[in-house]
Amino acid sequence: MHRTHVNALVIRGARVIDPAMDRDETADVAMEGGRIVSHAPSHSRVIDAQGWIVCPGLMDLHVHLREPGGEHKETIETGCSAASAGGFTFVACMPNTTPALDEPARITYVLERARQAVLCEVGPVAAITRGRRGTELTDMTALLEAGAVAFSDDGVGVESDSVMHAAFERAHELDALLIQHCEYRAISAGGVLHLGEVSRRLRLPGIDPRSEEAMIERDIDLCRKSGGRYHVAHISTAKAIEMVRRAKAEGLPVTAEVCPHHLVLTDEACSRLDPNTKMHPPLRPAADVEACRHGLLDGTIDAVASDHAPHAEWEKAVGFAAAPPGVIGLETALGITARAMVETRLADWPELLRWFTTGPAAVLRRRLAPLVPGNPTNLTIFDPKGRWIAQPMDFCSKSRNTPFAGWELMGRPMATLRAGVLAHLRALPGST
């Protein structure tokens, strides 16, 4: 882990993009004592950032840090290091650990381990139900008081109508956010990739997209009845996106995220039977990929989230059908999203950065500190034109399960700063 405490620093000549202020200009950014200042201290270290972009630190709504219980895949420390390498200063971690994050002491544990890691703030997402078994609600009040930022049984959906309705009612009372992994296992049972032409050609059991869509439909109805805030995790089908679009038009408190891999890969990628193309929800056909992209552009989808899901090499090495689903994504999220949206000229950098800053901040109702004097130095520096090759062996994550090995990407994070800590992620030419 790279960690350097700096007292005074000036980032000179950067393109400063701050979506919270609709700011896009060339300027210097000076900081001292962990905060942005109006004038550069005389003893400052200087980074020549001409041609680079400085923006508020990126936020990821959906990561798996695996600790406790899965430390052979990732730890909170290595996950925070991967997050910082990807330009993130905040990540929300999912509760499908062993044991699950369903008690206040476990939330406190995650927060303390993240404080020790220093480089990235972690917001623990607590379980909706005890043990994520879908039968008994957790003590949401106690979990919020311990520091939980939202609730989810991620990895599985809450299938019981009565339990999910009770969760909505309780969350509404507490003004808490429910994040749903939308999948009815009775519909998806046994599937290992999207149900369609590719699954039939490979003669592998397919995952019917209705398993995702039916739960979203049910949950939106419960949201309508309760008024509780509802967030769709890793949305992946055109029909699901349309349901969210209509719910928003109705004025319901519904939000959604999409993963970078659902913006660039189709189920054809599974044809090689590479276990690193197996994920839940699965890769979908081209029409769904197109719908995901346009869902971002029209505001139906609020944020891009990595769904960073590390697995050890031996766990993925058992063949496509038997391998666990999921891919790592913290260190490639910016580059893959840029490939999908900026390189295709569907979006520009200010628009893309909203999906990693103001978008996720609004979902969690967190204040995103603008890059103005007096605010903490939570920011990211990246080279928008820098081309780089994704090399998993160079990643900070403990795991290597990515479908993007060898891909040429643009938009390379150069450094991440958080509260006076400079993460030297790359050699910074021109720094003194």
C-alpha positions as CSV (number, residue, x, y, z in Angstrom):
1,M,0.0,0.0,0.0
2,H,1.3,3.4,-1.0
3,R,0.8,6.0,1.6
4,T,2.4,9.4,2.0
5,H,1.3,12.2,4.3
6,V,1.8,15.6,2.7
7,N,1.4,18.9,4.5
8,A,1.4,21.3,1.5
9,L,0.8,20.5,-2.2
10,V,-0.1,22.3,-5.4
11,I,-1.6,20.6,-8.4
12,R,-0.7,23.0,-11.2
13,G,-2.5,23.6,-14.5
14,A,-5.0,20.8,-14.3
15,R,-8.4,20.7,-15.9
16,V,-10.6,20.9,-12.8
17,I,-14.0,19.2,-13.2
18,D,-16.3,19.4,-10.2
19,P,-19.8,18.1,-11.1
20,A,-21.3,19.4,-7.8
21,M,-20.5,23.0,-8.9
22,D,-20.8,22.5,-12.7
23,R,-17.2,23.6,-12.8
24,D,-14.9,22.8,-15.7
25,E,-11.9,25.0,-16.0
26,T,-8.1,25.0,-16.0
27,A,-6.8,26.0,-12.6
28,D,-4.4,25.2,-9.8
29,V,-5.5,23.3,-6.7
30,A,-3.6,24.1,-3.5
31,M,-3.8,22.2,-0.3
32,E,-2.3,22.4,3.2
33,G,-3.0,20.3,6.3
34,G,-5.4,18.0,4.6
35,R,-7.6,20.9,3.3
36,I,-7.9,22.9,0.1
37,V,-6.6,26.4,0.5
38,S,-7.0,29.5,-1.7
39,H,-3.2,30.3,-2.0
40,A,-0.3,27.9,-2.5
41,P,1.9,27.8,0.6
42,S,5.5,28.8,-0.1
43,H,6.8,25.4,1.0
44,S,4.5,23.4,-1.3
45,R,5.3,20.3,-3.3
46,V,4.3,21.0,-6.9
47,I,2.7,18.5,-9.4
48,D,2.6,19.7,-13.0
49,A,-0.7,18.4,-14.0
50,Q,-1.2,20.0,-17.4
51,G,-3.4,17.8,-19.6
52,W,-4.7,15.9,-16.6
53,I,-8.0,16.1,-14.8
54,V,-8.6,16.8,-11.2
55,C,-12.0,15.9,-9.8
56,P,-13.6,15.1,-6.4
57,G,-12.7,11.6,-5.2
58,L,-14.7,8.9,-7.0
59,M,-17.4,6.9,-5.1
60,D,-18.4,3.3,-5.6
61,L,-21.8,2.2,-4.4
62,H,-21.1,-1.6,-4.6
63,V,-17.9,-3.5,-3.7
64,H,-17.1,-6.7,-1.9
65,L,-14.2,-6.5,0.5
66,R,-14.7,-10.1,1.7
67,E,-13.5,-9.4,5.3
68,P,-14.5,-11.0,7.6
69,G,-14.4,-14.6,6.4
70,G,-13.0,-14.3,2.9
71,E,-9.6,-12.8,3.5
72,H,-8.0,-15.2,1.0
73,K,-9.9,-13.3,-1.7
74,E,-9.5,-9.7,-0.4
75,T,-9.1,-7.8,2.8
76,I,-10.4,-4.4,3.8
77,E,-6.8,-3.2,3.5
78,T,-6.1,-4.6,0.0
79,G,-9.6,-3.6,-1.1
80,C,-9.0,0.0,0.0
81,S,-5.6,-0.1,-1.8
82,A,-7.4,-1.2,-5.0
83,A,-10.0,1.4,-4.5
84,S,-7.4,4.2,-4.2
85,A,-5.5,2.8,-7.2
86,G,-8.8,3.1,-9.2
87,G,-9.3,6.7,-8.1
88,F,-11.9,6.1,-5.4
89,T,-12.0,7.8,-2.0
90,F,-15.3,6.2,-0.9
91,V,-16.7,2.7,-1.4
92,A,-19.8,1.1,0.0
93,C,-19.1,-2.6,1.0
94,M,-21.7,-5.3,0.8
95,P,-22.7,-7.5,3.7
96,N,-22.2,-11.0,2.2
97,T,-19.3,-11.7,4.4
98,T,-18.8,-14.6,6.8
99,P,-20.5,-13.9,9.2
100,A,-22.8,-11.4,7.5
101,L,-22.8,-7.7,8.5
102,D,-26.0,-8.1,10.4
103,E,-24.9,-6.9,13.9
104,P,-23.6,-3.5,15.1
105,A,-20.3,-5.0,16.2
106,R,-19.5,-6.2,12.7
107,I,-20.3,-2.7,11.3
108,T,-17.9,-1.2,13.8
109,Y,-15.3,-3.8,12.9
110,V,-15.4,-2.8,9.2
111,L,-15.2,0.9,10.0
112,E,-12.2,0.4,12.3
113,R,-10.3,-1.7,9.8
114,A,-11.0,0.9,7.1
115,R,-9.7,3.7,9.4
116,Q,-6.5,1.7,9.8
117,A,-6.1,1.4,6.1
118,V,-6.4,5.2,5.8
119,L,-6.5,5.4,2.0
120,C,-10.3,5.1,1.3
121,E,-13.4,5.7,3.3
122,V,-15.6,2.6,3.6
123,G,-19.4,2.8,4.2
124,P,-20.7,-0.6,5.4
125,V,-24.0,-1.8,3.9
126,A,-25.7,-3.9,6.5
127,A,-27.9,-6.9,5.9
128,I,-31.6,-6.5,5.5
129,T,-32.3,-9.9,7.1
130,R,-30.4,-11.8,9.8
131,G,-27.8,-14.0,8.2
132,R,-29.1,-12.8,4.8
133,R,-31.5,-15.7,5.0
134,G,-34.5,-13.6,4.0
135,T,-36.7,-14.4,6.9
136,E,-36.1,-12.1,9.9
137,L,-35.3,-8.4,9.7
138,T,-32.1,-7.1,11.3
139,D,-32.2,-4.3,13.9
140,M,-31.9,-1.5,11.4
141,T,-31.9,1.2,14.1
142,A,-28.9,-0.3,15.8
143,L,-27.1,-0.9,12.6
144,L,-27.6,2.7,11.4
145,E,-26.3,4.0,14.8
146,A,-23.2,1.8,14.3
147,G,-22.5,3.4,11.0
148,A,-24.3,1.4,8.3
149,V,-25.0,3.5,5.2
150,A,-27.7,1.3,3.6
151,F,-29.2,-2.2,3.8
152,S,-29.0,-5.1,1.4
153,D,-28.8,-8.9,1.3
154,D,-26.6,-8.6,-1.8
155,G,-25.7,-11.9,-3.3
156,V,-29.3,-12.9,-2.9
157,G,-32.5,-11.0,-3.2
158,V,-35.2,-10.9,-0.5
159,E,-37.8,-13.2,-2.0
160,S,-40.5,-13.1,0.6
161,D,-43.1,-10.5,-0.2
162,S,-44.0,-10.0,3.4
163,V,-40.5,-9.7,4.6
164,M,-39.6,-7.2,1.9
165,H,-42.7,-5.2,2.6
166,A,-41.8,-5.1,6.3
167,A,-38.3,-4.0,5.3
168,F,-39.7,-1.2,3.2
169,E,-42.0,-0.1,6.0
170,R,-39.1,0.0,8.5
171,A,-36.7,1.6,6.1
172,H,-39.3,4.3,5.4
173,E,-39.6,5.0,9.2
174,L,-35.8,5.4,9.4
175,D,-35.3,7.2,6.0
176,A,-32.9,4.3,5.2
177,L,-32.0,3.0,1.7
178,L,-32.7,-0.5,0.6
179,I,-30.4,-1.9,-2.1
180,Q,-31.7,-5.0,-3.8
181,H,-29.9,-7.8,-5.6
182,C,-32.8,-8.5,-7.9
183,E,-33.1,-12.2,-8.6
184,Y,-35.8,-14.8,-8.0
185,R,-33.8,-18.0,-7.6
186,A,-36.7,-20.2,-8.6
187,I,-36.6,-18.5,-12.0
188,S,-32.8,-18.3,-12.3
189,A,-32.1,-21.7,-10.6
190,G,-29.2,-23.6,-12.2
191,G,-28.4,-20.9,-14.8
192,V,-24.8,-20.0,-15.4
193,L,-25.2,-17.3,-18.1
194,H,-27.9,-15.4,-19.9
195,L,-30.7,-17.5,-21.3
196,G,-30.5,-17.1,-25.0
197,E,-28.7,-18.0,-28.2
198,V,-25.3,-18.3,-26.6
199,S,-26.5,-20.5,-23.7
200,R,-28.3,-22.8,-26.2
201,R,-25.2,-23.0,-28.4
202,L,-23.0,-23.9,-25.5
203,R,-25.7,-26.2,-24.1
204,L,-25.4,-24.6,-20.7
205,P,-28.4,-23.7,-18.4
206,G,-29.4,-20.1,-18.9
207,I,-30.5,-17.4,-16.5
208,D,-33.9,-16.1,-17.5
209,P,-33.9,-12.3,-17.4
210,R,-37.3,-12.5,-15.8
211,S,-35.6,-13.5,-12.6
212,E,-34.3,-9.9,-12.4
213,E,-37.2,-8.1,-13.9
214,A,-39.9,-9.8,-11.8
215,M,-38.3,-8.8,-8.5
216,I,-37.8,-5.2,-9.6
217,E,-41.5,-5.1,-10.6
218,R,-42.5,-6.5,-7.2
219,D,-40.2,-4.1,-5.3
220,I,-41.4,-1.0,-7.2
221,D,-44.9,-1.9,-6.2
222,L,-43.8,-2.2,-2.5
223,C,-41.9,1.1,-2.9
224,R,-45.1,2.7,-4.1
225,K,-47.1,1.4,-1.2
226,S,-44.5,2.2,1.5
227,G,-42.7,5.3,0.3
228,G,-39.4,3.7,1.2
229,R,-36.2,4.5,-0.7
230,Y,-35.2,1.8,-3.2
231,H,-32.0,1.2,-5.2
232,V,-31.6,-1.4,-7.9
233,A,-28.1,-3.0,-7.8
234,H,-26.3,-3.9,-11.0
235,I,-29.2,-3.4,-13.3
236,S,-28.7,-5.3,-16.6
237,T,-31.8,-5.6,-18.9
238,A,-33.6,-3.2,-21.1
239,K,-37.0,-4.1,-19.6
240,A,-35.6,-3.6,-16.0
241,I,-34.3,-0.1,-17.0
242,E,-37.7,0.8,-18.5
243,M,-39.4,-0.2,-15.3
244,V,-37.1,2.1,-13.3
245,R,-37.6,4.9,-15.9
246,R,-41.4,4.7,-15.4
247,A,-41.0,4.6,-11.6
248,K,-39.0,7.8,-11.7
249,A,-41.5,9.4,-13.9
250,E,-44.1,8.5,-11.3
251,G,-42.0,10.3,-8.7
252,L,-41.1,7.2,-6.7
253,P,-37.8,7.3,-4.7
254,V,-36.2,4.7,-7.0
255,T,-32.5,4.7,-8.1
256,A,-30.3,2.3,-10.0
257,E,-26.7,1.5,-10.8
258,V,-25.0,-0.2,-13.7
259,C,-21.6,-2.0,-13.7
260,P,-18.9,-1.2,-16.2
261,H,-18.9,-4.8,-17.6
262,H,-22.5,-4.5,-18.5
263,L,-21.6,-1.5,-20.6
264,V,-19.0,-3.2,-22.8
265,L,-19.5,-7.0,-22.8
266,T,-22.3,-9.1,-24.2
267,D,-23.1,-12.7,-23.5
268,E,-21.0,-13.6,-26.6
269,A,-17.9,-13.1,-24.3
270,C,-19.0,-16.3,-22.5
271,S,-18.4,-18.3,-25.7
272,R,-14.8,-18.9,-24.7
273,L,-16.0,-20.3,-21.4
274,D,-13.6,-18.1,-19.5
275,P,-14.8,-18.2,-15.9
276,N,-13.9,-14.5,-15.6
277,T,-16.9,-13.7,-17.9
278,K,-19.3,-15.4,-15.5
279,M,-21.2,-13.0,-13.2
280,H,-24.6,-12.3,-11.7
281,P,-26.5,-10.8,-13.2
282,P,-25.0,-12.3,-16.3
283,L,-23.7,-10.6,-19.3
284,R,-26.6,-9.8,-21.6
285,P,-27.2,-9.4,-25.4
286,A,-26.2,-6.3,-27.3
287,A,-29.7,-4.7,-27.0
288,D,-29.4,-4.7,-23.2
289,V,-25.9,-3.3,-23.3
290,E,-27.3,-0.5,-25.5
291,A,-30.1,0.1,-23.0
292,C,-27.7,0.3,-20.1
293,R,-25.7,3.0,-21.9
294,H,-28.8,5.0,-22.8
295,G,-30.1,4.6,-19.3
296,L,-27.1,6.4,-18.0
297,L,-27.4,9.1,-20.6
298,D,-31.1,9.9,-19.8
299,G,-30.7,9.8,-16.1
300,T,-32.6,6.6,-15.5
301,I,-29.5,5.0,-14.1
302,D,-27.9,7.2,-11.4
303,A,-24.4,5.8,-11.0
304,V,-21.8,3.4,-12.2
305,A,-20.7,0.9,-9.6
306,S,-18.0,-1.7,-10.0
307,D,-19.5,-4.7,-8.1
308,H,-15.9,-5.5,-7.3
309,A,-16.1,-9.2,-6.5
310,P,-12.7,-10.8,-5.9
311,H,-12.2,-14.6,-6.0
312,A,-9.0,-16.6,-5.6
313,E,-7.5,-18.0,-8.7
314,W,-8.2,-21.6,-7.6
315,E,-11.8,-20.8,-7.1
316,K,-12.2,-19.6,-10.7
317,A,-10.1,-22.4,-12.1
318,V,-12.8,-25.1,-11.8
319,G,-14.5,-24.4,-15.2
320,F,-17.2,-22.0,-16.3
321,A,-20.2,-23.9,-15.0
322,A,-18.8,-24.5,-11.5
323,A,-16.9,-21.2,-10.9
324,P,-18.3,-18.6,-8.6
325,P,-19.7,-15.5,-10.4
326,G,-18.1,-12.1,-10.1
327,V,-15.2,-10.1,-11.3
328,I,-12.9,-7.5,-9.8
329,G,-13.5,-3.9,-11.0
330,L,-12.2,-1.2,-8.8
331,E,-9.0,-0.6,-10.8
332,T,-10.6,-0.8,-14.2
333,A,-14.0,0.9,-13.6
334,L,-13.0,4.4,-14.8
335,G,-11.2,3.1,-17.9
336,I,-13.9,0.6,-18.9
337,T,-16.7,3.2,-18.5
338,A,-14.6,5.7,-20.5
339,R,-14.2,3.1,-23.2
340,A,-18.0,2.6,-23.3
341,M,-19.1,6.2,-23.1
342,V,-16.3,8.6,-23.9
343,E,-14.5,6.8,-26.6
344,T,-17.8,6.2,-28.4
345,R,-18.6,10.0,-28.0
346,L,-21.8,9.2,-26.2
347,A,-20.6,11.3,-23.2
348,D,-17.9,13.6,-22.2
349,W,-15.7,13.6,-19.1
350,P,-17.9,15.9,-17.0
351,E,-20.9,13.7,-17.7
352,L,-19.0,10.5,-16.9
353,L,-17.7,11.9,-13.7
354,R,-21.2,12.6,-12.5
355,W,-21.8,8.9,-12.5
356,F,-18.9,8.4,-10.1
357,T,-19.4,11.5,-7.9
358,T,-22.7,13.4,-7.6
359,G,-24.7,10.4,-8.8
360,P,-23.7,7.9,-6.1
361,A,-23.6,10.7,-3.5
362,A,-27.2,11.5,-4.2
363,V,-28.2,7.8,-3.9
364,L,-26.7,7.6,-0.4
365,R,-27.7,11.2,0.4
366,R,-24.1,12.0,1.3
367,R,-22.7,15.5,0.9
368,L,-20.0,15.6,-1.8
369,A,-17.5,18.3,-0.7
370,P,-16.8,20.6,-3.7
371,L,-13.2,21.5,-4.5
372,V,-13.2,24.8,-2.8
373,P,-11.0,26.3,0.0
374,G,-11.8,24.9,3.4
375,N,-13.0,21.5,2.3
376,P,-11.0,18.3,2.8
377,T,-8.6,17.1,0.0
378,N,-10.6,14.2,-1.2
379,L,-9.8,14.2,-4.9
380,T,-8.6,12.2,-7.8
381,I,-6.0,13.0,-10.5
382,F,-6.2,11.1,-13.8
383,D,-4.8,11.3,-17.3
384,P,-7.8,11.4,-19.7
385,K,-5.6,10.6,-22.7
386,G,-3.2,8.2,-21.0
387,R,-3.4,4.8,-22.6
388,W,-2.6,1.8,-20.5
389,I,-2.9,-2.0,-20.6
390,A,-4.9,-3.7,-17.9
391,Q,-2.4,-6.1,-16.3
392,P,-4.0,-8.0,-13.4
393,M,-0.6,-9.0,-11.9
394,D,0.0,-5.3,-11.4
395,F,-3.3,-4.7,-9.6
396,C,-3.4,-3.8,-5.9
397,S,-6.4,-6.2,-5.3
398,K,-5.5,-9.5,-3.8
399,S,-7.4,-11.3,-6.6
400,R,-7.0,-11.3,-10.4
401,N,-10.3,-12.4,-11.8
402,T,-11.0,-9.9,-14.5
403,P,-12.2,-10.3,-18.1
404,F,-10.3,-7.2,-19.1
405,A,-6.7,-8.5,-18.9
406,G,-4.8,-7.1,-21.9
407,W,-7.4,-4.5,-22.8
408,E,-6.1,-1.1,-23.7
409,L,-7.9,1.6,-21.6
410,M,-8.0,5.3,-21.4
411,G,-8.3,7.5,-18.4
412,R,-5.6,6.3,-16.1
413,P,-5.8,7.3,-12.4
414,M,-2.5,9.0,-11.4
415,A,-3.0,9.8,-7.8
416,T,-5.7,9.8,-5.1
417,L,-5.7,12.2,-2.2
418,R,-7.8,11.8,1.0
419,A,-7.6,14.1,4.0
420,G,-3.9,14.9,3.6
421,V,-2.8,11.4,2.5
422,L,-1.3,11.2,-1.0
423,A,-1.4,7.8,-2.7
424,H,1.4,7.6,-5.2
425,L,-0.3,5.3,-7.7
426,R,1.9,6.2,-10.6
427,A,5.1,8.0,-11.2
428,L,4.1,11.6,-11.3
429,P,6.3,13.4,-14.0
430,G,6.9,17.1,-13.3
431,S,6.5,16.8,-9.5
432,T,8.9,18.7,-7.3
